[in-house]
Amino acid sequence: MGAHPPFVRRHFLGEAYRGRGLRLVLPLCETLSASMDLVINLLKFGNSVAEGIGLLILSAVRFVVPAATSVGDLAAPIGWLALVTAGLAMAEVVRKLAWVVVGAGWLLVMIRIVMGVVGR
């Protein structure tokens, strides 16, 4: 240990890790790129769905109010708001369903306790 000056040891460790780093970093970058491509494609798909929903809503608005012609650039924001609203509505339904399941569970526990006390 004492035979090598500190700068030689640092240089040797740097070279050793640099060689390993290149082998580890390149597959990581390829994986990251594939993951980012997937995320970008999912966002593009979501944006096209939101824009389609927004166009449907805008066409319904134009059917009801024919004078509303200057709202064409709002298709994507209206669509995203509709998707978020639908997601929140589904979350609310799931929350209520969870409370029903929890209530039924407590009811079954109470029935079991009463049946144990009665002796059945």
C-alpha positions as CSV (number, residue, x, y, z in Angstrom):
1,M,0.0,0.0,0.0
2,G,2.7,2.4,0.9
3,A,4.8,1.6,-2.2
4,H,2.5,3.4,-4.6
5,P,2.0,7.2,-4.5
6,P,-1.7,8.3,-4.0
7,F,-2.0,9.7,-7.5
8,V,-1.1,6.4,-9.1
9,R,-3.7,4.5,-7.1
10,R,-6.4,7.0,-8.0
11,H,-5.4,6.8,-11.7
12,F,-5.5,3.0,-11.6
13,L,-9.0,2.9,-9.9
14,G,-10.3,5.5,-12.3
15,E,-9.2,3.4,-15.3
16,A,-10.7,0.3,-13.7
17,Y,-14.0,1.9,-13.1
18,R,-14.0,3.7,-16.4
19,G,-13.8,0.4,-18.3
20,R,-16.6,-1.1,-16.3
21,G,-18.7,2.1,-16.5
22,L,-18.7,2.0,-20.3
23,R,-20.1,-1.5,-20.3
24,L,-22.7,-0.7,-17.7
25,V,-23.7,2.7,-19.0
26,L,-24.4,1.8,-22.6
27,P,-27.1,-0.9,-21.9
28,L,-28.6,1.5,-19.3
29,C,-28.8,4.2,-21.9
30,E,-30.4,1.8,-24.4
31,T,-32.9,0.7,-21.8
32,L,-33.6,4.3,-20.8
33,S,-34.1,5.3,-24.5
34,A,-36.6,2.4,-25.0
35,S,-38.4,3.4,-21.8
36,M,-38.6,7.1,-22.9
37,D,-39.8,6.0,-26.4
38,L,-42.6,4.0,-24.7
39,V,-43.5,7.0,-22.5
40,I,-43.5,9.4,-25.5
41,N,-45.7,7.0,-27.5
42,L,-48.1,6.6,-24.6
43,L,-48.4,10.4,-24.2
44,K,-48.9,10.8,-28.0
45,F,-51.7,8.2,-27.8
46,G,-53.3,9.9,-24.8
47,N,-53.1,13.3,-26.6
48,S,-54.7,11.9,-29.7
49,V,-57.5,10.3,-27.6
50,A,-58.0,13.6,-25.7
51,E,-58.1,15.6,-28.9
52,G,-60.7,13.3,-30.3
53,I,-62.8,13.5,-27.2
54,G,-62.4,17.3,-27.3
55,L,-63.5,17.5,-30.9
56,L,-66.6,15.4,-30.1
57,I,-67.4,17.8,-27.3
58,L,-66.8,20.8,-29.5
59,S,-69.0,19.4,-32.2
60,A,-71.8,18.9,-29.7
61,V,-71.3,22.5,-28.5
62,R,-71.4,23.8,-32.1
63,F,-74.6,21.7,-32.6
64,V,-76.2,23.4,-29.6
65,V,-74.7,26.8,-30.2
66,P,-73.9,27.3,-33.9
67,A,-72.3,30.7,-33.2
68,A,-69.5,29.1,-31.3
69,T,-66.9,28.9,-34.0
70,S,-63.8,30.4,-32.4
71,V,-63.2,27.5,-29.9
72,G,-61.4,25.1,-32.3
73,D,-58.1,25.4,-30.5
74,L,-59.6,24.1,-27.3
75,A,-60.0,20.5,-28.5
76,A,-57.0,19.1,-26.6
77,P,-57.5,20.9,-23.3
78,I,-61.2,20.1,-23.3
79,G,-60.4,16.5,-24.1
80,W,-57.8,16.2,-21.3
81,L,-60.3,17.7,-18.8
82,A,-62.9,15.2,-19.9
83,L,-60.4,12.3,-19.4
84,V,-59.4,13.6,-16.0
85,T,-63.1,14.1,-15.1
86,A,-63.8,10.5,-16.2
87,G,-60.9,9.2,-14.2
88,L,-62.0,11.1,-11.1
89,A,-65.6,9.7,-11.5
90,M,-64.2,6.2,-11.8
91,A,-62.1,6.7,-8.7
92,E,-65.2,7.9,-6.8
93,V,-67.1,4.8,-7.8
94,V,-64.2,2.6,-6.8
95,R,-64.0,4.5,-3.4
96,K,-67.8,3.9,-2.8
97,L,-67.5,0.3,-3.8
98,A,-64.6,-0.1,-1.3
99,W,-66.7,1.3,1.5
100,V,-69.5,-1.2,0.6
101,V,-67.0,-4.0,0.8
102,V,-65.6,-2.8,4.1
103,G,-69.1,-2.3,5.5
104,A,-70.1,-5.9,4.4
105,G,-66.9,-7.2,6.1
106,W,-67.8,-5.5,9.4
107,L,-71.3,-6.8,9.1
108,L,-70.1,-10.4,8.6
109,V,-67.7,-10.0,11.6
110,M,-70.6,-8.8,13.7
111,I,-72.8,-11.7,12.6
112,R,-70.0,-14.1,13.4
113,I,-69.6,-12.6,16.9
114,V,-73.4,-12.7,17.6
115,M,-73.5,-16.4,16.4
116,G,-70.6,-17.2,18.7
117,V,-72.4,-15.6,21.7
118,V,-75.8,-17.2,20.9
119,G,-74.0,-20.6,20.6
120,R,-74.7,-21.7,17.0
